[in-house]
Amino acid sequence: MNWDLSALYQDERALNDDLKEAKERAKSFEGVCKGKLKALSVNEFLEAIREYESINEMLGRIMTYAFLTFATNADKGGFYAKYQHEYTNIAEHLLFFELEFNTLPKVKQEELIEASPKYRYYLASLMLEKPHQLSQKEERILLKKEMTSSSAFSRLFDEHFSRLTFRYDKKLLSEEEILSKLQDPSREVRQKAARIFTKGLKPHQPLLAYIFNMIKSDLASECELRGYQSPEQPRHIDNKITQKSVDALIKTTEKSFYLVQEYYTQKAKLLGLEELFEYDRYAPLQGTHVTYDFETSRAIVLKAFKQFNPKFYDIATLAFDQKWIDVFPQNKKRGGAFSHPATPSTHPYVLLNHTNTRRDLFTLAHELGHAIHQYLSRDVGYLGSDTPLTTSETASVFAEMLVFDAIKDELNAQDKRSLYASKIEDIFSTLYRQINFTTFERLVHAHEGEVDIKTFNAYWMQESQKMFGKSITLSPDYALWWSYIPHFIHSPFYCYAYSYGQLLVLALYGLYKRSNKKEFVKNYTSFLSAGGSQSPKDLVALFGFDIEDETFWELGITEIEAILGEFKRMCDD
């Protein structure tokens, strides 16, 4: 149940051979092309960009291996840092290419873009970065400093959390294991787990607050140097969407917080509780206490994928058979879950921390959805397969919906109601909670100077309360829980992409159920196969939607209302 990294490298010797080759090729590329792009013919430019892509893919392969090794063993931080350092040195020789392309006359740029179908969107996107690019000397300094700036604090956060344990009934539990107890049927267990988790976090808050402040300061410095108008603007440019689109998403979502409050008010009645606390949010409703061991989860996910598209089933089967997946929690392994795209010439890798809950079933579907997306997009090449966060969450959340539909009608009435409750809570977590995270980040990054722990806690409670209203009582303990969210550290303003993906998927899934399924599957597979080689706006237009239109987001809210309506009818029966 551990992944096999041999598709990347058989051993460290092969890794270092590639490192040496990448260094030599990067130096040669710089010597041949630097300062000469303007003079290159179309064919010479195409040859140059193919070599540029090939070197970057080799570096991506090296860094994937180093990162995945570190992800399952926090003691390998030095190993990872070594290759980060080597990567930075090699990347210096490639730095000129994108900068120099943006200095070419517009006529020359357009000529090269028109002659490069495979790289057209990548090159056009580079032009959007031009106003925020610095001189090559300045870019070189920032590249050199990268390892000791935000990435260093990100590594510190990961290493620190991978070693944290929480003592529960004389057992030392990982973060994943203690948080999984918040889904226990016993309120006493949930309350105890929440108290122990908070107690375990509290001594580390000064360090975690400092790390967050350094991420905030580093981002502010970069925005000042590059002339970004806000700390979230670089994320929107990376995501290939506009501030207007993000604001419309947040506005539409916040207007529907009443759905969250309606649901939790109903849940309190079903649980027979006069008052719900934050540790009751994921309490399972009465029903069979089903566990989903990994083999059971695997069978369910494969069946759901096969019914939708046999190609999805085939890719997921490869993931299991060829050991793309690292499954269970273990000492020094990072928490959470992810699917790393690796490189088009290899395959994605999936990290899980499976603890046999129903949530783990959907996490498996989610991450395999990512892996399928990443694998399908390999044909567009390394530069084209880098998918913006806004569309990269589509396949993962869609996969969850497939599994939800696959199992819901096989359950008795009580278990079906419990499943609907769990699905609604997952949607809330992916949509509303991530919007809370985003508005919390906005407050933190807008705060003048360093944010103290008390203010972090106050901002967190303020934004959380907006969503829950009077439906859930947030205890003082909950004020600390911002400090374990990794996205705030690894990728500022990442979280709205989950919300974006959730509403997009709900709109698409509604279309799937109403439309010609064969035609939908064809368009959807094309959507995923395009990776990052087209804009989100153009990709969503395949289905007749416009992401700049506020009414588009309301389609997703309408689907949530429909699911909540079905749940309420089950409660009335």
C-alpha positions in Angstrom: 0.0 0.0 0.0 3.0 2.3 -0.6 3.7 4.0 -3.9 6.5 2.8 -6.2 8.7 5.7 -7.3 10.7 3.6 -9.8 8.7 5.1 -12.7 10.6 8.3 -11.9 14.0 6.8 -10.8 15.2 3.4 -9.9 17.7 4.8 -7.5 19.6 8.0 -6.5 22.3 7.3 -9.0 19.9 7.6 -11.9 18.4 10.7 -10.3 21.9 12.3 -10.1 22.6 11.3 -13.7 19.6 13.2 -14.8 20.5 16.2 -12.7 23.9 16.3 -14.4 22.4 16.1 -17.8 19.8 18.8 -17.0 22.6 21.1 -15.9 24.6 20.6 -19.0 21.6 21.0 -21.3 20.4 24.2 -19.5 23.8 25.8 -19.8 24.0 24.8 -23.5 20.5 26.2 -24.1 21.4 29.5 -22.5 24.6 29.7 -24.6 22.8 29.1 -27.9 19.6 31.1 -27.3 20.1 33.8 -24.8 19.9 37.3 -26.4 19.0 35.7 -29.8 15.3 34.9 -29.7 14.6 38.0 -31.9 16.8 36.6 -34.6 15.4 33.1 -34.6 13.3 31.9 -37.5 10.0 30.2 -36.8 11.5 26.7 -37.1 14.5 27.6 -35.0 12.1 29.0 -32.3 10.0 25.8 -32.3 13.2 23.8 -31.9 14.2 26.1 -29.0 10.9 25.9 -27.2 10.8 22.1 -27.5 14.3 21.9 -25.9 13.1 24.4 -23.2 10.1 22.2 -22.4 12.2 19.0 -22.4 14.7 20.4 -19.9 11.9 21.7 -17.7 10.2 18.3 -17.8 13.5 16.6 -16.7 13.7 19.1 -13.8 10.1 18.4 -13.0 10.8 14.7 -12.8 13.8 15.3 -10.5 11.8 17.5 -8.1 8.8 15.2 -8.1 11.0 12.4 -6.9 12.6 14.6 -4.2 9.2 15.9 -3.0 7.4 12.6 -2.9 10.3 11.1 -0.9 10.0 13.9 1.6 6.2 13.7 1.7 6.3 10.2 3.2 9.3 10.8 5.4 9.8 14.2 7.2 13.4 13.2 8.0 14.2 13.6 4.3 13.9 17.4 4.5 17.6 17.7 3.9 17.4 15.5 0.8 14.5 17.6 -0.6 16.4 20.8 0.2 19.5 19.6 -1.7 17.5 19.1 -4.9 15.6 22.4 -4.4 19.0 24.1 -4.3 20.2 22.2 -7.4 17.0 23.0 -9.2 17.4 26.7 -8.5 20.9 26.8 -9.9 19.9 25.1 -13.1 16.7 27.2 -13.4 19.0 30.3 -13.5 20.1 29.2 -17.0 16.5 29.0 -18.2 15.3 32.2 -16.6 16.0 34.4 -19.7 13.6 32.5 -22.0 10.2 33.8 -20.8 11.6 37.2 -20.0 13.2 37.6 -23.4 10.1 36.4 -25.2 8.2 39.3 -23.5 10.7 41.8 -24.8 10.1 40.8 -28.5 8.2 43.2 -30.7 4.5 42.3 -30.7 4.5 41.4 -34.4 7.3 38.9 -33.8 5.5 37.5 -30.7 2.3 37.0 -32.7 4.2 35.4 -35.6 5.7 32.8 -33.2 2.5 32.2 -31.4 0.6 31.6 -34.6 3.2 29.1 -35.8 3.2 27.2 -32.5 -0.2 25.5 -32.0 1.0 23.3 -29.2 2.4 26.2 -27.3 -0.1 28.9 -28.3 -1.9 29.3 -25.1 1.3 29.0 -23.0 3.0 31.8 -25.0 -0.1 34.0 -25.0 -0.3 33.6 -21.2 3.3 34.8 -20.9 2.3 38.1 -22.3 -0.1 38.6 -19.4 2.8 38.3 -17.0 4.8 41.0 -18.7 3.7 44.0 -16.6 4.8 42.1 -13.5 8.2 40.8 -14.6 11.4 42.3 -13.4 14.8 42.5 -15.1 16.7 39.3 -15.5 19.2 40.3 -12.7 16.3 41.0 -10.3 14.5 37.8 -11.3 17.8 35.9 -10.6 18.0 37.4 -7.1 14.4 36.4 -6.3 15.1 32.9 -7.7 18.2 32.6 -5.5 16.3 33.8 -2.4 13.3 31.4 -3.0 14.6 28.6 -0.9 15.1 30.9 2.1 11.8 32.7 1.8 8.3 31.3 1.6 9.3 27.8 0.5 11.5 27.6 3.6 8.6 28.4 5.9 6.4 26.0 3.9 8.9 23.2 4.6 9.1 24.1 8.3 5.3 23.9 8.5 5.3 20.4 6.9 8.1 19.0 8.9 6.6 20.4 12.1 3.1 19.0 11.5 4.4 15.6 10.3 6.0 15.1 13.7 3.0 16.3 15.8 1.1 13.7 17.7 -2.0 13.9 19.9 -2.3 11.6 23.0 -5.7 10.0 23.0 -6.4 7.2 25.5 -2.7 6.5 26.0 -2.2 6.3 22.2 -0.3 8.8 20.1 -2.4 9.7 17.1 -1.4 11.7 14.0 -3.3 14.8 12.9 -5.4 12.7 10.4 -6.2 10.1 13.0 -7.4 12.5 15.7 -9.4 14.6 13.2 -11.1 11.4 11.9 -12.7 11.0 15.4 -14.8 14.1 14.7 -16.9 11.7 12.6 -17.5 9.3 15.5 -21.1 8.5 16.4 -20.3 9.2 20.1 -20.6 12.9 21.1 -18.2 12.2 24.0 -15.6 10.9 21.6 -16.0 13.9 19.3 -15.8 16.4 22.1 -12.8 14.7 23.6 -11.0 14.5 20.2 -11.7 18.2 19.6 -10.4 19.2 23.0 -7.2 17.1 22.6 -6.6 18.5 19.2 -6.9 22.0 20.4 -4.7 21.3 23.4 -2.1 19.8 21.1 -2.2 22.9 18.8 -2.1 25.5 21.4 1.7 25.3 22.4 2.6 25.6 18.7 0.5 28.6 17.9 3.4 31.1 18.3 5.4 29.2 15.8 2.5 28.7 13.4 1.5 32.4 13.7 5.1 33.4 12.9 5.2 31.1 9.8 1.9 32.6 8.5 3.2 36.1 9.1 6.4 35.3 7.2 4.3 34.0 4.3 2.2 37.2 4.4 5.3 39.4 4.5 7.0 37.6 1.7 3.9 37.8 -0.5 3.6 41.5 0.3 7.2 42.1 -0.8 6.7 40.3 -4.0 3.5 42.1 -4.8 5.3 45.5 -4.2 8.2 44.5 -6.4 6.1 43.2 -9.2 3.4 45.9 -9.1 0.5 43.6 -8.2 -2.6 45.5 -7.1 -3.5 43.1 -4.3 -2.0 40.0 -2.7 -4.5 37.7 -4.4 -3.9 39.1 -7.9 -0.9 36.8 -8.7 -3.1 33.8 -7.8 -5.8 35.0 -10.2 -3.3 35.4 -13.0 -2.0 31.9 -12.3 -5.6 30.6 -12.4 -6.2 32.4 -15.7 -9.3 34.1 -14.3 -10.3 37.7 -13.4 -10.9 39.4 -10.1 -14.4 40.1 -11.3 -15.0 36.3 -11.6 -13.7 35.6 -8.1 -15.7 38.4 -6.5 -18.8 37.1 -8.2 -18.2 33.6 -6.9 -17.7 34.9 -3.3 -20.7 37.2 -3.5 -23.0 34.5 -4.8 -21.8 32.0 -2.2 -22.1 34.3 0.8 -25.7 35.2 -0.3 -26.6 31.5 0.2 -25.1 30.9 3.6 -28.8 30.4 4.7 -28.6 26.9 3.2 -25.8 26.0 5.6 -27.8 27.3 8.5 -31.0 25.5 7.4 -29.1 22.2 7.1 -27.5 22.3 10.6 -30.7 23.4 12.2 -32.3 20.3 10.7 -29.3 18.1 11.7 -29.6 19.2 15.4 -33.2 18.0 15.4 -32.2 14.6 13.9 -29.4 14.2 16.5 -31.8 15.2 19.3 -29.5 18.0 20.4 -30.7 21.4 21.5 -27.4 23.0 20.5 -24.8 21.9 17.9 -21.1 22.7 18.5 -18.3 22.7 16.0 -17.3 19.2 16.9 -20.8 18.0 16.0 -20.6 19.1 12.4 -19.5 15.8 11.0 -21.5 13.6 13.5 -23.0 10.7 11.5 -26.7 10.5 11.5 -28.4 7.3 12.8 -27.8 4.5 10.5 -25.6 1.5 10.0 -22.1 2.5 11.1 -20.4 1.4 7.9 -16.6 1.4 7.6 -15.0 1.7 4.2 -11.7 -0.2 4.3 -9.4 0.5 1.4 -10.4 -2.5 -0.7 -14.1 -1.7 -0.3 -13.5 1.9 -1.3 -11.4 0.8 -4.3 -14.2 -1.5 -5.6 -16.9 1.3 -5.3 -14.8 3.9 -7.0 -13.8 1.6 -9.9 -17.4 0.6 -10.5 -18.5 4.2 -10.5 -15.8 5.2 -13.0 -16.5 2.3 -15.3 -20.2 3.2 -15.5 -19.4 6.7 -16.5 -16.5 6.2 -18.9 -14.4 2.9 -19.3 -11.4 5.1 -20.0 -11.6 6.5 -16.5 -11.8 2.9 -15.1 -8.7 1.9 -17.1 -6.6 4.8 -15.7 -7.7 4.2 -12.1 -7.0 0.5 -12.5 -3.4 1.4 -13.6 -3.1 3.6 -10.5 -3.9 0.6 -8.2 -2.0 -2.0 -10.2 1.2 0.1 -10.8 1.3 1.5 -7.2 0.7 5.1 -7.9 -0.9 5.4 -4.5 0.5 5.7 -0.9 -2.5 4.7 1.2 -2.3 4.7 5.0 -1.1 7.2 7.7 2.4 6.5 9.1 5.0 8.1 11.3 6.7 11.1 9.6 4.3 11.1 6.6 2.6 14.4 5.9 -1.2 14.6 6.5 -4.0 15.3 4.1 -4.2 14.0 0.6 -3.0 15.0 -2.9 -2.4 13.9 -6.4 0.9 15.1 -7.8 0.9 15.3 -11.6 4.6 14.4 -11.9 5.4 14.6 -15.7 3.7 13.6 -18.9 6.3 10.9 -19.5 5.6 9.2 -16.2 2.3 9.2 -14.3 0.6 11.0 -11.4 1.2 9.9 -7.7 -1.6 9.9 -5.1 -1.0 10.4 -1.4 -3.8 9.3 1.0 -4.2 8.9 4.8 -7.0 6.3 4.7 -8.6 5.6 8.1 -11.7 3.6 6.8 -14.3 6.3 7.1 -16.9 7.2 4.5 -15.0 10.5 4.0 -12.0 8.4 3.0 -14.0 6.7 0.3 -14.8 10.1 -1.2 -11.2 11.3 -0.7 -10.0 8.3 -2.8 -12.5 9.3 -5.6 -11.4 12.9 -5.3 -7.7 12.3 -5.7 -8.2 9.7 -8.4 -10.3 12.3 -10.3 -7.2 14.5 -10.2 -5.0 11.7 -11.3 -7.2 10.9 -14.3 -7.3 14.6 -15.3 -3.5 14.7 -15.0 -3.0 11.5 -17.0 -5.4 12.5 -19.7 -3.7 15.9 -20.2 -0.2 14.3 -20.8 -0.6 14.6 -24.6 -0.5 18.4 -24.5 3.1 18.3 -23.1 4.8 19.6 -20.0 4.1 23.3 -20.6 0.5 22.7 -21.6 -0.4 20.2 -18.8 0.0 22.7 -16.0 -3.7 23.1 -15.2 -5.0 26.2 -13.3 -6.4 25.5 -9.9 -9.8 26.7 -10.9 -10.3 23.9 -13.4 -7.9 21.4 -11.8 -10.5 20.8 -9.0 -13.3 19.9 -11.5 -12.3 16.3 -12.1 -11.8 15.6 -8.5 -15.2 16.9 -7.3 -17.0 15.4 -10.3 -15.5 12.0 -9.3 -17.0 12.4 -5.9 -20.4 13.0 -7.4 -20.1 9.8 -9.5 -19.4 7.8 -6.4 -22.3 9.5 -4.5 -24.7 8.5 -7.2 -23.2 5.0 -7.5 -23.9 4.1 -3.9 -27.0 6.1 -2.8 -29.7 3.9 -4.3 -28.1 0.7 -2.8 -28.8 1.9 0.7 -31.8 1.5 3.0 -33.7 4.7 3.9 -31.8 5.4 7.1 -28.4 4.9 5.5 -29.4 6.9 2.4 -30.4 9.9 4.6 -27.0 9.6 6.4 -25.2 9.5 3.0 -27.1 12.6 1.9 -26.1 14.4 5.1 -22.5 13.5 4.5 -22.6 14.6 0.9 -24.1 17.9 1.8 -21.5 18.4 4.5 -18.8 17.7 1.9 -20.3 20.2 -0.5 -20.4 22.8 2.3 -16.8 22.0 3.2 -15.6 22.3 -0.4 -17.7 25.4 -1.2 -18.7 27.5 1.8 -15.8 26.6 4.1 -13.3 27.5 1.4 -14.9 30.8 0.8 -14.6 31.4 4.6 -10.9 30.5 4.3 -10.6 33.0 1.4 -12.3 35.9 3.3 -10.2 35.0 6.3 -7.0 35.3 4.2 -8.2 38.6 2.8 -8.4 40.0 6.4 -5.0 38.6 7.4 -3.2 39.9 4.3 -4.9 43.3 4.5 -3.8 43.6 8.2 -1.1 46.2 8.6 2.0 44.7 10.1 2.3 41.3 11.8 -0.9 39.7 13.0 -0.8 38.5 16.6 -2.4 35.3 17.7 -5.4 37.0 19.3 -6.2 38.8 16.0 -5.7 35.6 14.0 -8.2 33.9 16.2 -10.7 36.8 16.1 -10.6 36.9 12.3 -11.1 33.2 12.1 -14.1 33.2 14.4 -15.6 36.2 12.6 -15.6 34.6 9.2 -16.7 31.2 10.5 -19.6 32.7 12.3 -20.9 34.3 9.1 -21.4 30.9 7.6 -22.9 29.1 10.6 -25.0 31.9 12.0 -27.0 30.6 15.0 -27.0 27.0 13.7 -23.7 26.1 15.3 -22.1 27.4 18.5 -18.4 27.9 18.0 -16.5 27.3 21.3 -13.4 29.3 22.2 -11.3 26.2 21.3 -12.3 26.5 17.7 -10.6 29.9 17.4 -7.2 28.1 17.1 -8.1 25.9 14.2 -6.9 28.2 11.5 -3.4 27.2 12.4 -3.4 23.7 10.9 -4.7 24.6 7.4 -1.7 24.0 5.0 -3.1 25.9 2.0 -2.6 29.2 3.9 1.1 28.5 4.0 1.8 26.5 0.8 -0.5 28.5 -1.6 -2.0 31.8 -0.4 -5.5 32.3 -1.9 -5.6 28.8 -3.2 -8.8 27.9 -1.4 -11.4 29.7 -3.6 -10.4 27.3 -6.4 -12.1 24.5 -4.4 -15.3 26.6 -4.3 -15.0 27.5 -8.0 -14.5 23.8 -8.8 -17.5 22.7 -6.6 -20.0 25.1 -8.2 -18.6 24.4 -11.7 -19.1 20.6 -11.1 -22.6 21.0 -9.7 -23.5 23.0 -12.8 -21.8 20.4 -15.0 -23.3 17.4 -13.1 -26.8 18.9 -13.4 -26.2 19.2 -17.2 -24.9 15.6 -17.3 -28.1 14.3 -15.7 -30.3 16.3 -18.1 -28.4 16.0 -21.4 -27.3 13.4 -23.9 -24.8 11.4 -21.7 -22.7 10.1 -24.6 -22.2 13.7 -25.9 -21.5 15.0 -22.4 -18.8 12.3 -21.7 -17.2 13.2 -25.0 -17.0 16.9 -24.2 -16.0 16.3 -20.6 -13.1 14.0 -21.6 -12.0 16.7 -24.1 -12.2 19.3 -21.3 -9.9 17.2 -19.1 -7.5 16.2 -21.9 -6.9 19.9 -22.6 -5.2 20.3 -19.3 -3.9 23.9 -19.1 -3.6 24.4 -22.8 -6.8 26.5 -23.0 -8.3 29.1 -20.8 -10.9 28.1 -18.2 -13.4 30.5 -19.9 -12.9 28.6 -23.2 -13.0 25.2 -21.6 -16.3 25.9 -19.7 -17.7 27.3 -22.9 -17.6 23.7 -24.3 -20.7 23.2 -22.2 -22.4 26.5 -23.1 -21.5 28.3 -19.8 -19.9 31.7 -19.2 -17.8 32.0 -16.1 -18.0 35.8 -16.2 -21.8 35.7 -15.8 -23.0 35.7 -12.2 -26.0 33.6 -13.2 -23.5 30.8 -14.0 -22.6 30.4 -10.3 -26.3 30.4 -9.3 -26.7 27.2 -11.3 -24.5 25.5 -8.8 -26.4 27.0 -5.9 -29.6 25.7 -7.5 -28.2 22.1 -7.5 -27.3 22.4 -3.8 -30.9 23.5 -3.0 -32.2 20.5 -4.9 -29.9 18.1 -2.9 -30.9 19.8 0.3 -34.6 19.5 -0.7 -34.2 15.8 -1.2 -32.6 15.5 2.2 -35.4 17.4 3.9 -38.0 15.2 2.3 -36.2 12.1 3.7 -36.4 13.8 7.2 -40.1 14.3 6.8 -40.8 10.7 5.8 
